[in-house]
């Protein structure tokens, strides 16, 4: 019982720490770069000004969505890996569904 409480406390500490970390992903070969935090909030979007084409906004929108999705996926993957390490191989209910 005490071990379970310690593990829960450690997991909560790790989640709080992770929420302050950032993850960056790119799309379109670096044309668009998105940085998110561990909460999945977009912190920064960087767009190569040379590719801004007012006649093709849809492509730019798609690249932003792809980069944001990848950054969020990487953040979840990172959190899952850290929590699995902390659990020492014990099963973590519900964690397997984070990455869908």
Phi and psi in radians as a Rosetta constraint file:
Dihedral C 1 N 2 CA 2 C 2 CIRCULARHARMONIC -1.139 0.35
Dihedral N 2 CA 2 C 2 N 3 CIRCULARHARMONIC -0.663 0.35
Dihedral C 2 N 3 CA 3 C 3 CIRCULARHARMONIC -1.104 0.35
Dihedral N 3 CA 3 C 3 N 4 CIRCULARHARMONIC -0.713 0.35
Dihedral C 3 N 4 CA 4 C 4 CIRCULARHARMONIC -1.106 0.35
Dihedral N 4 CA 4 C 4 N 5 CIRCULARHARMONIC -0.743 0.35
Dihedral C 4 N 5 CA 5 C 5 CIRCULARHARMONIC -1.128 0.35
Dihedral N 5 CA 5 C 5 N 6 CIRCULARHARMONIC -0.706 0.35
Dihedral C 5 N 6 CA 6 C 6 CIRCULARHARMONIC -1.121 0.35
Dihedral N 6 CA 6 C 6 N 7 CIRCULARHARMONIC -0.728 0.35
Dihedral C 6 N 7 CA 7 C 7 CIRCULARHARMONIC -1.144 0.35
Dihedral N 7 CA 7 C 7 N 8 CIRCULARHARMONIC -0.738 0.35
Dihedral C 7 N 8 CA 8 C 8 CIRCULARHARMONIC -1.078 0.35
Dihedral N 8 CA 8 C 8 N 9 CIRCULARHARMONIC -0.724 0.35
Dihedral C 8 N 9 CA 9 C 9 CIRCULARHARMONIC -1.120 0.35
Dihedral N 9 CA 9 C 9 N 10 CIRCULARHARMONIC -0.764 0.35
Dihedral C 9 N 10 CA 10 C 10 CIRCULARHARMONIC -1.095 0.35
Dihedral N 10 CA 10 C 10 N 11 CIRCULARHARMONIC -0.723 0.35
Dihedral C 10 N 11 CA 11 C 11 CIRCULARHARMONIC -1.099 0.35
Dihedral N 11 CA 11 C 11 N 12 CIRCULARHARMONIC -0.735 0.35
Dihedral C 11 N 12 CA 12 C 12 CIRCULARHARMONIC -1.117 0.35
Dihedral N 12 CA 12 C 12 N 13 CIRCULARHARMONIC -0.706 0.35
Dihedral C 12 N 13 CA 13 C 13 CIRCULARHARMONIC -1.112 0.35
Dihedral N 13 CA 13 C 13 N 14 CIRCULARHARMONIC -0.745 0.35
Dihedral C 13 N 14 CA 14 C 14 CIRCULARHARMONIC -1.120 0.35
Dihedral N 14 CA 14 C 14 N 15 CIRCULARHARMONIC -0.720 0.35
Dihedral C 14 N 15 CA 15 C 15 CIRCULARHARMONIC -1.122 0.35
Dihedral N 15 CA 15 C 15 N 16 CIRCULARHARMONIC -0.747 0.35
Dihedral C 15 N 16 CA 16 C 16 CIRCULARHARMONIC -1.078 0.35
Dihedral N 16 CA 16 C 16 N 17 CIRCULARHARMONIC -0.748 0.35
Dihedral C 16 N 17 CA 17 C 17 CIRCULARHARMONIC -1.124 0.35
Dihedral N 17 CA 17 C 17 N 18 CIRCULARHARMONIC -0.748 0.35
Dihedral C 17 N 18 CA 18 C 18 CIRCULARHARMONIC -1.131 0.35
Dihedral N 18 CA 18 C 18 N 19 CIRCULARHARMONIC -0.584 0.35
Dihedral C 18 N 19 CA 19 C 19 CIRCULARHARMONIC -1.056 0.35
Dihedral N 19 CA 19 C 19 N 20 CIRCULARHARMONIC -0.393 0.35
Dihedral C 19 N 20 CA 20 C 20 CIRCULARHARMONIC -1.603 0.35
Dihedral N 20 CA 20 C 20 N 21 CIRCULARHARMONIC -0.148 0.35
Dihedral C 20 N 21 CA 21 C 21 CIRCULARHARMONIC -1.479 0.35
Dihedral N 21 CA 21 C 21 N 22 CIRCULARHARMONIC 2.785 0.35
Dihedral C 21 N 22 CA 22 C 22 CIRCULARHARMONIC -2.123 0.35
Dihedral N 22 CA 22 C 22 N 23 CIRCULARHARMONIC 2.700 0.35
Dihedral C 22 N 23 CA 23 C 23 CIRCULARHARMONIC -2.322 0.35
Dihedral N 23 CA 23 C 23 N 24 CIRCULARHARMONIC 2.377 0.35
Dihedral C 23 N 24 CA 24 C 24 CIRCULARHARMONIC -2.075 0.35
Dihedral N 24 CA 24 C 24 N 25 CIRCULARHARMONIC 2.449 0.35
Dihedral C 24 N 25 CA 25 C 25 CIRCULARHARMONIC -2.411 0.35
Dihedral N 25 CA 25 C 25 N 26 CIRCULARHARMONIC 2.695 0.35
Dihedral C 25 N 26 CA 26 C 26 CIRCULARHARMONIC -2.093 0.35
Dihedral N 26 CA 26 C 26 N 27 CIRCULARHARMONIC 2.780 0.35
Dihedral C 26 N 27 CA 27 C 27 CIRCULARHARMONIC -2.440 0.35
Dihedral N 27 CA 27 C 27 N 28 CIRCULARHARMONIC 2.709 0.35
Dihedral C 27 N 28 CA 28 C 28 CIRCULARHARMONIC 1.143 0.35
Dihedral N 28 CA 28 C 28 N 29 CIRCULARHARMONIC 0.623 0.35
Dihedral C 28 N 29 CA 29 C 29 CIRCULARHARMONIC 1.163 0.35
Dihedral N 29 CA 29 C 29 N 30 CIRCULARHARMONIC 0.530 0.35
Dihedral C 29 N 30 CA 30 C 30 CIRCULARHARMONIC 1.686 0.35
Dihedral N 30 CA 30 C 30 N 31 CIRCULARHARMONIC 0.049 0.35
Dihedral C 30 N 31 CA 31 C 31 CIRCULARHARMONIC -1.108 0.35
Dihedral N 31 CA 31 C 31 N 32 CIRCULARHARMONIC -0.685 0.35
Dihedral C 31 N 32 CA 32 C 32 CIRCULARHARMONIC -2.179 0.35
Dihedral N 32 CA 32 C 32 N 33 CIRCULARHARMONIC 2.385 0.35
Dihedral C 32 N 33 CA 33 C 33 CIRCULARHARMONIC -2.305 0.35
Dihedral N 33 CA 33 C 33 N 34 CIRCULARHARMONIC 2.282 0.35
Dihedral C 33 N 34 CA 34 C 34 CIRCULARHARMONIC -2.190 0.35
Dihedral N 34 CA 34 C 34 N 35 CIRCULARHARMONIC 2.363 0.35
Dihedral C 34 N 35 CA 35 C 35 CIRCULARHARMONIC -2.030 0.35
Dihedral N 35 CA 35 C 35 N 36 CIRCULARHARMONIC 2.264 0.35
Dihedral C 35 N 36 CA 36 C 36 CIRCULARHARMONIC -2.124 0.35
Dihedral N 36 CA 36 C 36 N 37 CIRCULARHARMONIC 2.839 0.35
Dihedral C 36 N 37 CA 37 C 37 CIRCULARHARMONIC -1.739 0.35
Dihedral N 37 CA 37 C 37 N 38 CIRCULARHARMONIC -3.125 0.35
Dihedral C 37 N 38 CA 38 C 38 CIRCULARHARMONIC -1.177 0.35
Dihedral N 38 CA 38 C 38 N 39 CIRCULARHARMONIC -0.210 0.35
Dihedral C 38 N 39 CA 39 C 39 CIRCULARHARMONIC -1.533 0.35
Dihedral N 39 CA 39 C 39 N 40 CIRCULARHARMONIC -0.089 0.35
Dihedral C 39 N 40 CA 40 C 40 CIRCULARHARMONIC 1.485 0.35
Dihedral N 40 CA 40 C 40 N 41 CIRCULARHARMONIC 0.204 0.35
Dihedral C 40 N 41 CA 41 C 41 CIRCULARHARMONIC -1.513 0.35
Dihedral N 41 CA 41 C 41 N 42 CIRCULARHARMONIC 2.325 0.35
Dihedral C 41 N 42 CA 42 C 42 CIRCULARHARMONIC -1.248 0.35
Dihedral N 42 CA 42 C 42 N 43 CIRCULARHARMONIC 2.158 0.35
Dihedral C 42 N 43 CA 43 C 43 CIRCULARHARMONIC -1.710 0.35
Dihedral N 43 CA 43 C 43 N 44 CIRCULARHARMONIC -0.560 0.35
Dihedral C 43 N 44 CA 44 C 44 CIRCULARHARMONIC -2.741 0.35
Dihedral N 44 CA 44 C 44 N 45 CIRCULARHARMONIC 2.477 0.35
Dihedral C 44 N 45 CA 45 C 45 CIRCULARHARMONIC -2.222 0.35
Dihedral N 45 CA 45 C 45 N 46 CIRCULARHARMONIC 2.222 0.35
Dihedral C 45 N 46 CA 46 C 46 CIRCULARHARMONIC -2.116 0.35
Dihedral N 46 CA 46 C 46 N 47 CIRCULARHARMONIC 2.264 0.35
Dihedral C 46 N 47 CA 47 C 47 CIRCULARHARMONIC -2.193 0.35
Dihedral N 47 CA 47 C 47 N 48 CIRCULARHARMONIC 2.297 0.35
Dihedral C 47 N 48 CA 48 C 48 CIRCULARHARMONIC -1.155 0.35
Dihedral N 48 CA 48 C 48 N 49 CIRCULARHARMONIC 2.014 0.35
Dihedral C 48 N 49 CA 49 C 49 CIRCULARHARMONIC -1.043 0.35
Dihedral N 49 CA 49 C 49 N 50 CIRCULARHARMONIC -0.423 0.35
Dihedral C 49 N 50 CA 50 C 50 CIRCULARHARMONIC -1.203 0.35
Dihedral N 50 CA 50 C 50 N 51 CIRCULARHARMONIC -0.230 0.35
Dihedral C 50 N 51 CA 51 C 51 CIRCULARHARMONIC -1.842 0.35
Dihedral N 51 CA 51 C 51 N 52 CIRCULARHARMONIC 0.034 0.35
Dihedral C 51 N 52 CA 52 C 52 CIRCULARHARMONIC -1.292 0.35
Dihedral N 52 CA 52 C 52 N 53 CIRCULARHARMONIC 1.936 0.35
Dihedral C 52 N 53 CA 53 C 53 CIRCULARHARMONIC -2.135 0.35
Dihedral N 53 CA 53 C 53 N 54 CIRCULARHARMONIC 1.920 0.35
Dihedral C 53 N 54 CA 54 C 54 CIRCULARHARMONIC -1.041 0.35
Dihedral N 54 CA 54 C 54 N 55 CIRCULARHARMONIC -0.318 0.35
Dihedral C 54 N 55 CA 55 C 55 CIRCULARHARMONIC -1.547 0.35
Dihedral N 55 CA 55 C 55 N 56 CIRCULARHARMONIC -0.080 0.35
Dihedral C 55 N 56 CA 56 C 56 CIRCULARHARMONIC -2.427 0.35
Dihedral N 56 CA 56 C 56 N 57 CIRCULARHARMONIC 0.926 0.35
Dihedral C 56 N 57 CA 57 C 57 CIRCULARHARMONIC -1.127 0.35
Dihedral N 57 CA 57 C 57 N 58 CIRCULARHARMONIC -0.572 0.35
Dihedral C 57 N 58 CA 58 C 58 CIRCULARHARMONIC -1.030 0.35
Dihedral N 58 CA 58 C 58 N 59 CIRCULARHARMONIC -0.709 0.35
Dihedral C 58 N 59 CA 59 C 59 CIRCULARHARMONIC -1.098 0.35
Dihedral N 59 CA 59 C 59 N 60 CIRCULARHARMONIC -0.754 0.35
Dihedral C 59 N 60 CA 60 C 60 CIRCULARHARMONIC -1.123 0.35
Dihedral N 60 CA 60 C 60 N 61 CIRCULARHARMONIC -0.723 0.35
Dihedral C 60 N 61 CA 61 C 61 CIRCULARHARMONIC -1.069 0.35
Dihedral N 61 CA 61 C 61 N 62 CIRCULARHARMONIC -0.744 0.35
Dihedral C 61 N 62 CA 62 C 62 CIRCULARHARMONIC -1.096 0.35
Dihedral N 62 CA 62 C 62 N 63 CIRCULARHARMONIC -0.714 0.35
Dihedral C 62 N 63 CA 63 C 63 CIRCULARHARMONIC -1.153 0.35
Dihedral N 63 CA 63 C 63 N 64 CIRCULARHARMONIC -0.689 0.35
Dihedral C 63 N 64 CA 64 C 64 CIRCULARHARMONIC -1.117 0.35
Dihedral N 64 CA 64 C 64 N 65 CIRCULARHARMONIC -0.792 0.35
Dihedral C 64 N 65 CA 65 C 65 CIRCULARHARMONIC -1.080 0.35
Dihedral N 65 CA 65 C 65 N 66 CIRCULARHARMONIC -0.730 0.35
Dihedral C 65 N 66 CA 66 C 66 CIRCULARHARMONIC -1.132 0.35
Dihedral N 66 CA 66 C 66 N 67 CIRCULARHARMONIC -0.759 0.35
Dihedral C 66 N 67 CA 67 C 67 CIRCULARHARMONIC -1.170 0.35
Dihedral N 67 CA 67 C 67 N 68 CIRCULARHARMONIC -0.700 0.35
Dihedral C 67 N 68 CA 68 C 68 CIRCULARHARMONIC -1.132 0.35
Dihedral N 68 CA 68 C 68 N 69 CIRCULARHARMONIC -0.743 0.35
Dihedral C 68 N 69 CA 69 C 69 CIRCULARHARMONIC -1.090 0.35
Dihedral N 69 CA 69 C 69 N 70 CIRCULARHARMONIC -0.741 0.35
Dihedral C 69 N 70 CA 70 C 70 CIRCULARHARMONIC -1.166 0.35
Dihedral N 70 CA 70 C 70 N 71 CIRCULARHARMONIC -0.713 0.35
Dihedral C 70 N 71 CA 71 C 71 CIRCULARHARMONIC -1.102 0.35
Dihedral N 71 CA 71 C 71 N 72 CIRCULARHARMONIC -0.749 0.35
Dihedral C 71 N 72 CA 72 C 72 CIRCULARHARMONIC -1.147 0.35
Dihedral N 72 CA 72 C 72 N 73 CIRCULARHARMONIC -0.726 0.35
Dihedral C 72 N 73 CA 73 C 73 CIRCULARHARMONIC -1.070 0.35
Dihedral N 73 CA 73 C 73 N 74 CIRCULARHARMONIC -0.747 0.35
Dihedral C 73 N 74 CA 74 C 74 CIRCULARHARMONIC -1.129 0.35
Dihedral N 74 CA 74 C 74 N 75 CIRCULARHARMONIC -0.665 0.35
Dihedral C 74 N 75 CA 75 C 75 CIRCULARHARMONIC -1.114 0.35
Dihedral N 75 CA 75 C 75 N 76 CIRCULARHARMONIC -0.777 0.35
Dihedral C 75 N 76 CA 76 C 76 CIRCULARHARMONIC -1.122 0.35
Dihedral N 76 CA 76 C 76 N 77 CIRCULARHARMONIC -0.719 0.35
Dihedral C 76 N 77 CA 77 C 77 CIRCULARHARMONIC -1.083 0.35
Dihedral N 77 CA 77 C 77 N 78 CIRCULARHARMONIC -0.732 0.35
Dihedral C 77 N 78 CA 78 C 78 CIRCULARHARMONIC -1.126 0.35
Dihedral N 78 CA 78 C 78 N 79 CIRCULARHARMONIC -0.783 0.35
Dihedral C 78 N 79 CA 79 C 79 CIRCULARHARMONIC -1.104 0.35
Dihedral N 79 CA 79 C 79 N 80 CIRCULARHARMONIC -0.755 0.35
Dihedral C 79 N 80 CA 80 C 80 CIRCULARHARMONIC -1.062 0.35
Dihedral N 80 CA 80 C 80 N 81 CIRCULARHARMONIC -0.779 0.35
Dihedral C 80 N 81 CA 81 C 81 CIRCULARHARMONIC -1.081 0.35
Dihedral N 81 CA 81 C 81 N 82 CIRCULARHARMONIC -0.759 0.35
Dihedral C 81 N 82 CA 82 C 82 CIRCULARHARMONIC -1.142 0.35
Dihedral N 82 CA 82 C 82 N 83 CIRCULARHARMONIC -0.697 0.35
Dihedral C 82 N 83 CA 83 C 83 CIRCULARHARMONIC -1.209 0.35
Dihedral N 83 CA 83 C 83 N 84 CIRCULARHARMONIC -0.648 0.35
Dihedral C 83 N 84 CA 84 C 84 CIRCULARHARMONIC -1.133 0.35
Dihedral N 84 CA 84 C 84 N 85 CIRCULARHARMONIC -0.689 0.35
Dihedral C 84 N 85 CA 85 C 85 CIRCULARHARMONIC -1.087 0.35
Dihedral N 85 CA 85 C 85 N 86 CIRCULARHARMONIC -0.766 0.35
Dihedral C 85 N 86 CA 86 C 86 CIRCULARHARMONIC -1.146 0.35
Dihedral N 86 CA 86 C 86 N 87 CIRCULARHARMONIC -0.555 0.35
Dihedral C 86 N 87 CA 87 C 87 CIRCULARHARMONIC -1.372 0.35
Dihedral N 87 CA 87 C 87 N 88 CIRCULARHARMONIC -0.158 0.35
Dihedral C 87 N 88 CA 88 C 88 CIRCULARHARMONIC 1.067 0.35
Dihedral N 88 CA 88 C 88 N 89 CIRCULARHARMONIC 0.605 0.35
Dihedral C 88 N 89 CA 89 C 89 CIRCULARHARMONIC 1.581 0.35
Dihedral N 89 CA 89 C 89 N 90 CIRCULARHARMONIC -0.063 0.35
Dihedral C 89 N 90 CA 90 C 90 CIRCULARHARMONIC -1.266 0.35
Dihedral N 90 CA 90 C 90 N 91 CIRCULARHARMONIC 2.582 0.35
Dihedral C 90 N 91 CA 91 C 91 CIRCULARHARMONIC -1.155 0.35
Dihedral N 91 CA 91 C 91 N 92 CIRCULARHARMONIC 2.472 0.35
Dihedral C 91 N 92 CA 92 C 92 CIRCULARHARMONIC -2.029 0.35
Dihedral N 92 CA 92 C 92 N 93 CIRCULARHARMONIC 1.746 0.35
Dihedral C 92 N 93 CA 93 C 93 CIRCULARHARMONIC -0.998 0.35
Dihedral N 93 CA 93 C 93 N 94 CIRCULARHARMONIC 2.329 0.35
Dihedral C 93 N 94 CA 94 C 94 CIRCULARHARMONIC 1.442 0.35
Dihedral N 94 CA 94 C 94 N 95 CIRCULARHARMONIC -0.299 0.35
Dihedral C 94 N 95 CA 95 C 95 CIRCULARHARMONIC -1.204 0.35
Dihedral N 95 CA 95 C 95 N 96 CIRCULARHARMONIC -0.559 0.35
Dihedral C 95 N 96 CA 96 C 96 CIRCULARHARMONIC -1.111 0.35
Dihedral N 96 CA 96 C 96 N 97 CIRCULARHARMONIC -0.347 0.35
Dihedral C 96 N 97 CA 97 C 97 CIRCULARHARMONIC -1.551 0.35
Dihedral N 97 CA 97 C 97 N 98 CIRCULARHARMONIC -0.077 0.35
Dihedral C 97 N 98 CA 98 C 98 CIRCULARHARMONIC -1.067 0.35
Dihedral N 98 CA 98 C 98 N 99 CIRCULARHARMONIC -0.684 0.35
Dihedral C 98 N 99 CA 99 C 99 CIRCULARHARMONIC -1.573 0.35
Dihedral N 99 CA 99 C 99 N 100 CIRCULARHARMONIC -0.056 0.35
